[in-house]
């Protein structure tokens, strides 16, 4: 009987102790992270971090410092001092090889298959870009780093916008201008690649393969150059920088141009209902109609291999690049999502700029070029767009450019 009386008392004490333990809240760990964005999205990134914290408030409290660092120069800043770089950073796709070679990118081990699936599968260009030896090293974020045709519907028909030559002729007839920045190798690629000439990264990843000076191909480098020289001398054509293109649209002198999505808001505000966007036109060379090519580019989000919080970095980076947040980024910056569900949403597809980029994607190549390409191709473009005033031998110019590009 004594034992029976003691047992309930012990049970009550144990229950009280258990309830006391349960009543004490577990301490939520706090960690500090740093995140780099650009001027266009830094405020949105802060909101995303707040939302992430709210979703995980029972697990962690992340004190995240969001700083401005442009994607185009991110690699140089990271490699200058990797240990002091941000835990999470966005960068342009052409920097991924150098960042991986330097060991600056953390391998993504938290659901890498999901990252690839959401971005279009293993055959998608962006997925091949972020994968090395079957390992994933970055999260795809946007697919809008390319170029296409802007045109004012008041002046151009559907037939006009399919031909580079007709765009120039129509602009000329109206006393206006059609613009393309030929002083940059980024845009010159459109003509040479369309004609079947080659530019690619060498196996050593530090030099290029290029035959833009070819003399034994169906369309030679000299023929392409002659075509460009002819364009540069026509009254309806002009070579303008990004800023000057927008200024020309604003003052009414420019009614069409090949440019990127970053200027879409400025052009739309001027042309309104007459705003048009389409894939790149074709040009005619020796009787052949050649569809103009383009570079396409992606913005990626990577994790610093020196981070002390790899698990939470992966979770946060995955969150800020998910479907919902890519759509939020699209609403703020107009940049095309790479997530397959976000990309095909009615909201995104209703954008003429995104539709133009999508149409051009069939004729686009991921920009994966070594640094020696840029300076000589830009110099060549300056000479050609200026009409070759020094009357230099064309083949000599091409040979000199290719020699430097492939050095």
Phi, psi and omega per residue, in radians:
X1 nan -0.691 -3.135
X2 -1.033 -0.744 -3.135
X3 -1.121 -0.665 -3.135
X4 -1.128 -0.603 3.134
X5 -1.284 -0.626 -3.116
X6 -1.227 -0.679 -3.034
X7 -0.971 -0.834 3.130
X8 -1.086 -0.616 -3.139
X9 -1.143 -0.760 3.108
X10 -1.089 -0.744 -3.128
X11 -1.080 -0.671 -3.140
X12 -1.152 -0.713 3.127
X13 -1.126 -0.740 3.126
X14 -1.102 -0.708 3.131
X15 -1.116 -0.705 3.134
X16 -1.126 -0.731 3.121
X17 -1.103 -0.713 -3.131
X18 -1.106 -0.783 3.140
X19 -1.121 -0.613 3.124
X20 -1.137 -0.742 3.131
X21 -1.146 -0.666 -3.122
X22 -1.219 -0.534 -3.082
X23 -1.245 -0.333 -3.123
X24 -1.438 2.123 -3.118
X25 -1.235 2.387 3.077
X26 -1.214 2.486 -3.116
X27 -1.316 2.242 -3.141
X28 -1.482 2.154 -3.141
X29 -1.178 2.521 3.063
X30 -1.977 2.343 3.086
X31 -2.282 2.728 3.128
X32 -1.971 2.289 3.102
X33 -2.313 2.783 3.048
X34 -2.159 2.519 -3.055
X35 -2.389 2.296 3.104
X36 -1.808 2.300 3.018
X37 -2.326 -2.971 3.081
X38 -1.985 -3.123 -3.059
X39 -1.085 -0.544 -3.068
X40 -1.303 -0.471 -3.009
X41 -2.180 0.079 -3.043
X42 -1.089 -0.707 3.132
X43 -1.171 -0.668 3.104
X44 -1.139 -0.675 3.114
X45 -1.089 -0.657 3.098
X46 -1.083 -0.723 3.093
X47 -1.105 -0.706 3.131
X48 -1.105 -0.709 3.117
X49 -1.107 -0.728 3.100
X50 -1.081 -0.753 3.123
X51 -1.126 -0.690 3.117
X52 -1.102 -0.786 3.118
X53 -1.049 -0.690 -3.134
X54 -1.135 -0.674 3.134
X55 -1.213 -0.491 -3.064
X56 -2.013 0.461 -3.023
X57 -1.132 -0.341 3.101
X58 -1.543 -0.113 -3.082
X59 -1.947 -0.684 -3.007
X60 -2.783 2.736 2.971
X61 -2.155 1.957 -3.103
X62 -1.709 2.066 3.004
X63 -1.593 1.767 -2.995
X64 -1.952 2.174 3.081
X65 -1.631 2.061 3.120
X66 -1.750 2.107 -3.132
X67 -2.119 2.780 -3.126
X68 -1.579 2.174 3.048
X69 -2.641 1.994 -3.099
X70 -1.057 2.500 -3.113
X71 -1.126 -0.579 -3.027
X72 -1.186 -0.476 -3.133
X73 -1.949 0.186 -3.040
X74 -1.050 -0.798 -3.091
X75 -0.959 -0.806 -3.087
X76 -1.076 -0.692 -3.130
X77 -1.238 -0.717 3.134
X78 -1.095 -0.851 -3.048
X79 -1.258 -0.342 3.090
X80 -1.125 -0.659 3.139
X81 -2.752 1.377 -3.039
X82 -0.985 -0.652 -3.070
X83 -1.177 -0.420 -3.138
X84 -1.802 0.052 3.103
X85 -1.315 2.935 -3.119
X86 -1.107 2.705 3.078
X87 -1.162 -0.662 -3.122
X88 -2.265 2.327 -3.118
X89 -2.580 2.633 3.077
X90 -1.741 2.524 -3.121
X91 -2.634 2.783 3.120
X92 -1.327 2.632 -2.990
X93 -1.061 -0.504 -3.073
X94 -1.277 -0.024 -3.137
X95 -1.713 -0.125 -2.968
X96 -1.167 -0.632 -3.127
X97 -1.099 -0.798 -3.138
X98 -1.149 -0.676 3.130
X99 -1.172 -0.692 3.111
X100 -1.209 -0.763 -3.133
X101 -1.057 -0.564 3.139
X102 -1.460 -0.060 -3.134
X103 1.245 0.430 -3.065
X104 -1.546 -0.201 -3.101
X105 -1.844 2.311 3.084
X106 -1.348 2.394 3.048
X107 -1.181 2.361 3.132
X108 -1.445 1.941 -3.117
X109 -1.924 -0.133 3.135
X110 -1.628 1.718 3.130
X111 1.012 0.873 3.126
X112 -1.098 -0.564 3.125
X113 -1.108 -0.608 3.124
X114 -1.188 -0.648 3.106
X115 -1.052 -0.817 -3.122
X116 -1.168 -0.780 -3.139
X117 -1.041 -0.789 -3.090
X118 -1.216 -0.307 -3.102
X119 -1.818 0.179 3.026
X120 2.028 -0.037 3.107
X121 1.622 2.990 -3.002
X122 -1.089 -0.450 -3.120
X123 -1.450 -0.224 3.141
X124 -1.151 2.457 -3.078
X125 -1.001 -0.731 -3.098
X126 -1.187 -0.560 3.130
X127 -1.255 -0.655 3.056
X128 -1.145 -0.569 -3.134
X129 -1.145 -0.717 -3.052
X130 -1.583 -0.011 -3.096
X131 -1.905 2.360 3.088
X132 -2.471 2.159 -3.088
X133 0.925 0.757 3.112
X134 1.130 0.278 3.099
X135 -2.007 2.496 -3.095
X136 -1.722 2.367 -3.048
X137 -2.165 0.033 3.115
X138 -2.830 2.787 3.101
X139 -1.757 2.096 3.050
X140 -1.116 2.424 -3.098
X141 -2.144 -0.899 3.125
X142 -2.364 2.793 -3.114
X143 -2.228 0.505 -3.003
X144 -1.774 0.150 -3.076
X145 -1.518 1.299 3.134
X146 -2.575 -2.871 3.114
X147 -2.559 2.797 -3.007
X148 -2.774 -3.019 -3.103
X149 -1.714 2.179 2.907
X150 -1.660 2.433 3.058
X151 -2.626 2.618 3.112
X152 -1.594 2.009 -3.049
X153 -1.088 -0.312 3.138
X154 -1.132 -0.434 -3.030
X155 -1.961 -0.434 -2.963
X156 -2.022 2.468 3.018
X157 -1.602 3.005 3.094
X158 -1.088 -0.603 3.106
X159 -1.183 -0.664 -3.117
X160 -1.067 -0.765 -2.987
X161 -1.280 -0.162 3.112
X162 -1.534 -0.086 -3.062
X163 -2.258 2.186 3.100
X164 -1.039 -0.729 -3.092
X165 -1.198 -0.670 -3.139
X166 -1.260 -0.538 3.047
X167 -1.068 -0.758 3.120
X168 -1.151 -0.800 -3.099
X169 -1.087 -0.749 -3.118
X170 -1.166 -0.723 3.088
X171 -1.078 -0.737 -3.120
X172 -1.105 -0.747 -3.132
X173 -1.081 -0.528 -3.123
X174 -1.657 0.122 -3.127
X175 1.153 0.506 -3.100
X176 -2.112 -2.953 -3.047
X177 -2.320 2.537 2.957
X178 -1.960 2.279 -2.968
X179 -2.066 2.512 2.961
X180 -2.668 2.439 -3.061
X181 -1.499 1.490 -3.101
X182 -1.358 -0.120 3.140
X183 -1.360 -0.033 -3.129
X184 -1.996 2.337 3.079
X185 -1.089 -0.397 3.126
X186 -1.062 -0.679 -3.131
X187 -1.567 -0.576 3.108
X188 -1.005 -0.558 3.129
X189 -0.898 -0.584 -3.091
X190 -0.956 -0.739 -3.064
X191 -1.381 -0.788 -3.081
X192 -1.206 -0.753 3.138
X193 -1.174 -0.662 3.115
X194 -1.065 -0.529 -3.123
X195 -1.531 0.078 3.059
X196 1.572 0.141 3.106
X197 -1.522 2.709 -2.880
X198 -1.853 2.473 2.943
X199 -2.568 2.103 -3.132
X200 -2.734 2.919 3.118
X201 -1.386 2.345 3.097
X202 -1.257 2.870 -3.129
X203 -1.086 -0.462 -3.135
X204 -1.330 -0.152 3.089
X205 1.130 0.162 3.105
X206 -2.100 -0.165 3.136
X207 -2.327 3.007 -3.062
X208 -2.059 2.743 2.930
X209 -1.798 2.240 -3.093
X210 -2.687 2.333 3.055
X211 -2.229 0.661 -3.129
X212 -1.136 -0.212 3.097
X213 -1.719 0.247 -3.060
X214 -1.008 2.464 3.110
X215 -2.046 -0.158 -3.049
X216 -1.993 0.274 3.120
X217 -1.698 2.890 -3.135
X218 -0.988 -0.744 3.051
X219 -2.080 2.070 -3.046
X220 -1.563 2.842 3.106
X221 -1.075 -0.622 3.142
X222 -1.154 -0.675 3.131
X223 -1.132 -0.725 3.107
X224 -1.105 -0.740 -3.141
X225 -1.108 -0.724 3.093
X226 -1.057 -0.692 3.110
X227 -1.090 -0.791 -3.127
X228 -1.135 -0.681 3.087
X229 -1.086 -0.687 3.099
X230 -1.099 -0.722 3.114
X231 -1.105 -0.731 -3.053
X232 -1.120 -0.345 -3.107
X233 -1.675 -0.061 -3.101
X234 -1.466 2.516 -3.052
X235 -1.181 -0.479 -3.094
X236 -1.548 0.107 -3.084
X237 -2.151 2.501 3.093
X238 -2.534 2.705 3.104
X239 -1.898 1.998 -3.065
X240 -2.260 2.558 3.020
X241 -1.260 3.019 3.095
X242 -0.904 -0.935 -3.064
X243 -1.125 -0.710 -3.114
X244 -1.236 -0.541 3.050
X245 -1.057 -0.839 3.131
X246 -1.106 -0.730 3.121
X247 -1.086 -0.670 3.107
X248 -1.149 -0.654 3.069
X249 -1.114 -0.743 -3.094
X250 -1.179 -0.661 -3.122
X251 -1.538 0.004 3.040
X252 1.527 -0.036 -3.104
X253 -1.373 -0.488 -3.118
X254 -1.818 2.170 -3.125
X255 -2.029 -0.015 3.047
X256 -2.817 2.676 3.121
X257 -2.992 2.688 3.057
X258 -1.729 2.098 -3.028
X259 -2.782 -3.069 -3.060
X260 -1.832 3.010 -3.070
X261 -1.185 -0.292 -3.096
X262 -1.145 -0.308 3.125
X263 -1.801 0.155 -3.018
X264 -1.108 -0.721 -3.122
X265 -1.093 -0.733 -3.124
X266 -1.137 -0.721 -3.137
X267 -1.225 -0.748 3.137
X268 -1.058 -0.683 -3.117
X269 -1.150 -0.431 3.133
X270 -1.538 -0.734 -3.025
X271 -1.622 -0.385 3.101
X272 0.975 -2.167 -3.099
X273 -1.161 -0.301 3.124
X274 -1.538 0.039 -3.141
X275 -1.150 2.212 3.085
X276 -2.302 2.585 3.088
X277 -2.466 2.448 -3.089
X278 -2.655 2.935 3.049
X279 -1.100 2.956 3.133
X280 -1.087 2.575 3.109
X281 -1.354 3.127 3.010
X282 -1.757 2.803 2.979
X283 -2.293 2.762 -3.033
X284 -1.864 2.222 -3.141
X285 -2.352 2.062 -3.140
X286 0.931 0.703 3.104
X287 1.464 -0.113 3.135
X288 -1.718 2.399 3.071
X289 -1.600 2.075 -3.019
X290 -2.019 2.065 3.098
X291 -1.212 2.145 -3.095
X292 -1.203 2.409 -3.126
X293 -1.598 -3.117 3.027
X294 -2.799 2.795 2.916
X295 -1.443 2.475 2.952
X296 -2.003 2.686 -3.098
X297 -2.484 2.771 -3.122
X298 -2.260 2.667 2.945
X299 -1.840 2.341 -3.063
X300 -2.118 2.740 3.067
X301 -2.056 2.172 -3.123
X302 -2.084 2.914 3.119
X303 -2.061 2.296 -3.137
X304 -1.109 2.213 -3.127
X305 -1.139 -0.246 3.140
X306 -1.607 0.030 -3.114
X307 -1.073 2.595 3.089
X308 -1.653 -0.040 -3.116
X309 -2.267 1.066 -3.069
X310 -1.045 -0.666 -3.092
X311 -1.096 -0.852 -3.104
X312 -1.323 -0.483 3.042
X313 -1.090 -0.769 3.128
X314 -1.119 -0.722 3.140
X315 -1.133 -0.737 -3.121
X316 -1.226 -0.759 3.133
X317 -1.106 -0.677 3.082
X318 -1.110 -0.663 -3.113
X319 -1.189 -0.821 -3.064
X320 -1.260 -0.196 3.093
X321 -1.940 0.240 -3.124
X322 -1.334 3.081 -3.064
X323 -0.967 -0.882 -3.088
X324 -1.065 -0.747 -3.080
X325 -1.360 -0.445 2.997
X326 -1.178 -0.610 3.068
X327 -1.182 -0.691 3.081
X328 -1.087 -0.715 3.122
X329 -1.116 -0.696 3.099
X330 -1.053 -0.733 -3.123
X331 -1.152 -0.573 -3.091
X332 -1.486 -0.747 -3.013
X333 -1.937 -0.277 -3.083
X334 1.387 0.111 -3.113
X335 -1.372 2.404 -3.050
X336 -1.219 2.237 3.077
X337 -1.151 2.686 3.032
X338 -1.794 -0.350 3.069
X339 -1.050 2.267 -2.988
X340 -1.118 -0.599 3.128
X341 -1.293 -0.724 3.121
X342 -1.141 -0.689 -3.065
X343 -1.119 -0.617 -3.081
X344 -1.663 0.094 3.127
X345 -1.145 2.657 3.130
X346 -1.016 -0.651 -3.114
X347 -1.051 -0.792 -3.121
X348 -1.301 -0.755 -3.085
X349 -1.180 -0.340 3.110
X350 -1.293 -0.171 3.127
X351 -1.457 2.109 3.122
X352 -1.090 -0.517 3.126
X353 -1.170 -0.819 3.120
X354 -1.113 -0.701 3.108
X355 -1.086 -0.672 3.113
X356 -1.164 -0.748 3.106
X357 -1.108 -0.670 3.128
X358 -1.140 -0.730 3.119
X359 -1.156 -0.624 -3.135
X360 -1.334 -0.377 -3.058
X361 -1.006 -0.500 3.118
X362 -1.122 -0.410 -3.090
X363 -2.016 0.450 -3.072
X364 -1.999 2.743 3.119
X365 -2.275 2.427 3.068
X366 -1.093 2.289 3.135
X367 -1.268 1.843 3.132
X368 -2.402 1.352 -2.973
X369 -2.223 2.455 3.107
X370 -1.328 2.705 -3.027
X371 -0.941 -0.602 -3.109
X372 -1.043 -0.164 3.141
X373 -1.252 -0.658 -2.834
X374 -1.230 -0.908 -3.036
X375 -1.124 -0.878 3.138
X376 -1.123 -0.643 3.125
X377 -1.196 -0.623 3.099
X378 -1.167 -0.728 3.102
X379 -1.079 -0.758 3.108
X380 -1.054 -0.766 -3.138
X381 -1.105 -0.671 3.107
X382 -1.091 -0.747 3.131
X383 -1.126 -0.782 -3.098
X384 -1.191 -0.811 -3.103
X385 -1.157 -0.384 3.082
X386 -1.507 0.053 3.104
X387 1.461 0.259 -3.135
X388 0.909 0.975 -3.062
X389 -1.064 -0.462 3.104
X390 -1.395 -0.037 3.122
X391 0.944 0.752 3.129
X392 -1.247 2.659 3.072
X393 -1.134 2.206 -3.027
X394 -1.116 -0.798 -3.120
X395 -1.127 -0.627 3.101
X396 -1.112 -0.736 3.099
X397 -1.077 -0.775 -3.132
X398 -1.116 -0.772 -3.134
X399 -1.082 -0.721 -3.137
X400 -1.136 -0.774 3.139
X401 -1.082 -0.840 -3.090
X402 -1.135 -0.641 3.111
X403 -1.023 -0.734 3.133
X404 -1.293 -0.682 3.130
X405 -1.060 -0.646 -3.069
X406 -1.664 0.090 -3.121
X407 -1.230 nan nan
